[in-house]
Amino acid sequence: MAVEVRIPVAFKRFVDRKNFIECKPGTVFEILKEIGSKHPEFTKKIFDDKGNIKVYIDLLVDGQNIRNLQGIDTMVRDGQKITLFLAVAGG
């Protein structure tokens, strides 16, 4: 099995228009870097200059926000799903 990373519409252009990407298990950081190794523009959209996930991006592992878990060090196992959400703001 693998980890499924669900890609939001706004980021699909950076990953060859894929709805999801399958990766090997690991930490959230390792999985995002694995995607970035094949899709460098994706990495630029996810991480800031200091290597942190940008503040307007939420990552859920099986429905739980990684900010409430171990952050980018959260372990993701076979069969789990990571979902990326972009915060929407406006007035």
VEXVOMAR-786935 format. One line per 5 residues: number of its first residue (from 1); their letters; for each residue y, x, z of N, C-alpha, C. Coordinates in nm, 4 decimals, padded with zeros to 6 digits, m for minus. Example, Ala and Ser with C-alpha at 12.3 -4.5 7.8 and 13.67 -1.06 7.14 Angstrom:
2
1) AS) m00.5690:01.3190:00.7800:m00.4500:01.2300:00.7800:m00.3300:01.3200:00.7800 ~ m00.2250:01.2850:00.7080:m00.1060:01.3670:00.7140:00.0030:01.2900:00.7870;
END
This chain:
91
1) MAVEV) m00.1192:00.0842:00.0000:00.0000:00.0000:00.0000:00.1243:00.0878:00.0000 ~ 00.2368:00.0217:m00.0100:00.3640:00.0932:m00.0144:00.4693:00.0132:00.0601 ~ 00.5848:00.0707:00.0708:00.7028:00.0036:00.1248:00.7797:m00.0526:00.0064 ~ 00.8232:m00.1767:00.0170:00.9031:m00.2386:m00.0889:01.0492:m00.2395:m00.0460 ~ 01.1352:m00.1830:m00.1304:01.2796:m00.1816:m00.1051:01.3432:m00.2798:m00.2025;
6) RIPVA) 01.4015:m00.3850:m00.1475:01.4656:m00.4878:m00.2305:01.6095:m00.4465:m00.2595 ~ 01.6452:m00.4505:m00.3860:01.7740:m00.4005:m00.4324:01.8691:m00.5175:m00.4583 ~ 01.9898:m00.5156:m00.4005:02.0858:m00.6225:m00.4275:02.1380:m00.6148:m00.5712 ~ 02.1816:m00.7275:m00.6221:02.2294:m00.7374:m00.7602:02.3340:m00.6302:m00.7916 ~ 02.4268:m00.6077:m00.7005:02.5349:m00.5120:m00.7252:02.4851:m00.3681:m00.7432;
11) FKRFV) 02.3652:m00.3372:m00.6950:02.3124:m00.2018:m00.7048:02.2061:m00.1856:m00.8125 ~ 02.1657:m00.2933:m00.8745:02.0581:m00.2855:m00.9742:02.0927:m00.1930:m01.0906 ~ 02.2190:m00.1861:m01.1261:02.2568:m00.0990:m01.2386:02.2327:00.0487:m01.2085 ~ 02.2188:00.0827:m01.0807:02.1955:00.2222:m01.0419:02.0465:00.2563:m01.0330 ~ 01.9604:00.1544:m01.0467:01.8149:00.1762:m01.0363:01.7419:00.1115:m01.1546;
16) DRKNF) 01.8002:00.1249:m01.2709:01.7378:00.0735:m01.3937:01.7112:m00.0770:m01.3890 ~ 01.8001:m00.1497:m01.3239:01.7941:m00.2970:m01.3174:01.6709:m00.3520:m01.2451 ~ 01.6117:m00.2730:m01.1591:01.4928:m00.3164:m01.0863:01.5314:m00.4081:m00.9705 ~ 01.4473:m00.5084:m00.9443:01.4667:m00.5977:m00.8294:01.4217:m00.5313:m00.7002 ~ 01.3198:m00.4476:m00.7123:01.2696:m00.3753:m00.5963:01.2077:m00.2442:m00.6429;
21) IECKP) 01.1932:m00.1530:m00.5476:01.1323:m00.0232:m00.5733:01.0265:m00.0014:m00.4663 ~ 00.9111:00.0461:m00.5066:00.8066:00.0783:m00.4103:00.8125:00.2270:m00.3770 ~ 00.8041:00.2559:m00.2473:00.8098:00.3934:m00.1983:00.6971:00.4163:m00.0992 ~ 00.6734:00.5431:m00.0697:00.5744:00.5736:00.0325:00.6377:00.5512:00.1696 ~ 00.5581:00.5223:00.2709:00.6098:00.5004:00.4057:00.6827:00.6239:00.4588;
26) GTVFE) 00.7713:00.6014:00.5536:00.8478:00.7084:00.6168:00.9642:00.6479:00.6912 ~ 01.0614:00.7300:00.7254:01.1815:00.6763:00.7897:01.2699:00.6115:00.6826 ~ 01.3613:00.5291:00.7254:01.4553:00.4676:00.6318:01.5276:00.5773:00.5541 ~ 01.5687:00.6816:00.6222:01.6385:00.7925:00.5563:01.5520:00.8542:00.4467 ~ 01.4264:00.8843:00.4790:01.3364:00.9461:00.3814:01.3152:00.8559:00.2595;
31) ILKEI) 01.3015:00.7282:00.2843:01.2789:00.6330:00.1751:01.4015:00.6242:00.0851 ~ 01.5207:00.6171:00.1440:01.6430:00.6112:00.0629:01.6632:00.7401:m00.0159 ~ 01.6289:00.8530:00.0441:01.6392:00.9808:m00.0276:01.5380:00.9877:m00.1415 ~ 01.4192:00.9305:m00.1212:01.3192:00.9262:m00.2281:01.3725:00.8478:m00.3478 ~ 01.4354:00.7344:m00.3200:01.4952:00.6559:m00.4290:01.6058:00.7358:m00.4946;
36) GSKHP) 01.6892:00.8008:m00.4136:01.8003:00.8796:m00.4652:01.7573:00.9981:m00.5496 ~ 01.6378:01.0507:m00.5243:01.5905:01.1635:m00.6048:01.5658:01.1216:m00.7497 ~ 01.5352:00.9950:m00.7695:01.5139:00.9428:m00.9051:01.6378:00.8721:m00.9593 ~ 01.7249:00.8295:m00.8686:01.8444:00.7527:m00.9061:01.9640:00.8040:m00.8250 ~ 02.0220:00.9187:m00.8631:02.1293:00.9817:m00.7845:02.2508:00.8924:m00.7592;
41) EFTKK) 02.2846:00.8069:m00.8527:02.4007:00.7184:m00.8333:02.3764:00.6203:m00.7188 ~ 02.2531:00.5826:m00.6990:02.2165:00.4932:m00.5886:02.2542:00.5584:m00.4555 ~ 02.2180:00.6846:m00.4405:02.2479:00.7571:m00.3170:02.3976:00.7604:m00.2895 ~ 02.4771:00.7823:m00.3925:02.6225:00.7871:m00.3749:02.6782:00.6539:m00.3269 ~ 02.6136:00.5451:m00.3616:02.6602:00.4124:m00.3213:02.6150:00.3761:m00.1806;
46) IFDDK) 02.5095:00.4404:m00.1319:02.4536:00.4076:00.0001:02.5127:00.4932:00.1116 ~ 02.5255:00.6246:00.0862:02.5695:00.7170:00.1907:02.7155:00.7572:00.1732 ~ 02.7842:00.7768:00.2871:02.9214:00.8283:00.2820:02.9169:00.9812:00.2743 ~ 03.0337:01.0443:00.2781:03.0424:01.1902:00.2647:02.9757:01.2661:00.3793 ~ 02.9578:01.1984:00.4942:02.8959:01.2623:00.6104:02.7458:01.2366:00.6183;
51) GNIKV) 02.6924:01.1654:00.5201:02.5488:01.1376:00.5195:02.5078:01.0144:00.5958 ~ 02.6057:00.9353:00.6389:02.5775:00.8099:00.7091:02.5746:00.6947:00.6095 ~ 02.5014:00.5900:00.6437:02.5017:00.4702:00.5600:02.6403:00.4079:00.5681 ~ 02.6939:00.3718:00.4540:02.8285:00.3144:00.4498:02.8347:00.1879:00.5353 ~ 02.9505:00.1648:00.5961:02.9650:00.0571:00.6943:02.9457:m00.0826:00.6356;
56) YIDLL) 02.9678:m00.0986:00.5078:02.9548:m00.2316:00.4477:02.8134:m00.2603:00.3958 ~ 02.7195:m00.1731:00.4280:02.5808:m00.1924:00.3863:02.4950:m00.2177:00.5093 ~ 02.4191:m00.3266:00.5044:02.3220:m00.3560:00.6093:02.1827:m00.3365:00.5524 ~ 02.0975:m00.2765:00.6311:01.9581:m00.2548:00.5926:01.8686:m00.3248:00.6944 ~ 01.7800:m00.4068:00.6425:01.6866:m00.4780:00.7288:01.5460:m00.4294:00.7001;
61) VDGQN) 01.4694:m00.4074:00.8047:01.3270:m00.3768:00.7921:01.2532:m00.4983:00.8458 ~ 01.1834:m00.5659:00.7565:01.1144:m00.6903:00.7922:01.2065:m00.7855:00.8691 ~ 01.3301:m00.7973:00.8218:01.4260:m00.8927:00.8783:01.5056:m00.8438:00.9971 ~ 01.4789:m00.7222:01.0448:01.5534:m00.6695:01.1588:01.6498:m00.5609:01.1121 ~ 01.7765:m00.5758:01.1530:01.8787:m00.4790:01.1154:01.8466:m00.3439:01.1794;
66) IRNLQ) 01.8499:m00.2384:01.0973:01.8165:m00.1062:01.1510:01.9170:m00.0604:01.2560 ~ 02.0350:m00.1199:01.2587:02.1338:m00.0843:01.3615:02.0836:m00.1244:01.5006 ~ 01.9942:m00.2238:01.5044:01.9354:m00.2692:01.6305:01.8013:m00.2010:01.6588 ~ 01.7593:m00.1145:01.5696:01.6334:m00.0403:01.5862:01.6692:00.1065:01.6100 ~ 01.6165:00.1970:01.5299:01.6481:00.3396:01.5452:01.7368:00.3910:01.4324;
71) GIDTM) 01.8137:00.3008:01.3714:01.9031:00.3422:01.2640:01.8252:00.3989:01.1466 ~ 01.8781:00.5034:01.0835:01.8113:00.5600:00.9658:01.6823:00.6336:01.0018 ~ 01.6575:00.6514:01.1320:01.5329:00.7129:01.1768:01.4225:00.6097:01.2009 ~ 01.4515:00.4826:01.1729:01.3517:00.3767:01.1887:01.2325:00.4035:01.0966 ~ 01.1127:00.4028:01.1530:00.9904:00.4214:01.0740:00.9574:00.2922:01.0001;
76) VRDGQ) 00.9193:00.3068:00.8738:00.8790:00.1940:00.7915:00.7362:00.2221:00.7460 ~ 00.6478:00.1272:00.7738:00.5053:00.1466:00.7470:00.4595:00.0719:00.6219 ~ 00.3397:00.1041:00.5784:00.2783:00.0338:00.4652:00.2942:m00.1169:00.4792 ~ 00.3352:m00.1812:00.3703:00.3442:m00.3260:00.3673:00.4751:m00.3827:00.4191 ~ 00.5576:m00.3009:00.4831:00.6863:m00.3505:00.5312:00.7869:m00.3527:00.4166;
81) KITLF) 00.8939:m00.4308:00.4364:00.9982:m00.4434:00.3350:01.1325:m00.4010:00.3924 ~ 01.2082:m00.3306:00.3087:01.3477:m00.2985:00.3412:01.4335:m00.3822:00.2474 ~ 01.5303:m00.4511:00.3050:01.6226:m00.5314:00.2256:01.7632:m00.4782:00.2467 ~ 01.8342:m00.4524:00.1374:01.9723:m00.4066:00.1428:02.0651:m00.5254:00.1249 ~ 02.1671:m00.5344:00.2090:02.2687:m00.6373:00.1955:02.4053:m00.5699:00.1911;
86) LAVAG) 02.4920:m00.6233:00.1102:02.6307:m00.5764:00.1056:02.7167:m00.6763:00.1810 ~ 02.7972:m00.6268:00.2741:02.8871:m00.7144:00.3496:02.9940:m00.7686:00.2528 ~ 03.0262:m00.8933:00.2711:03.1283:m00.9570:00.1900:03.2470:m00.9888:00.2798 ~ 03.3640:m00.9494:00.2357:03.4850:m00.9751:00.3130:03.5915:m01.0299:00.2196 ~ 03.6838:m01.0933:00.2766:03.7919:m01.1469:00.1944:03.8655:m01.2556:00.2685;
91) G) 03.9575:m01.3127:00.2002:04.0355:m01.4130:00.2711:04.0756:m01.5256:00.1852;
END
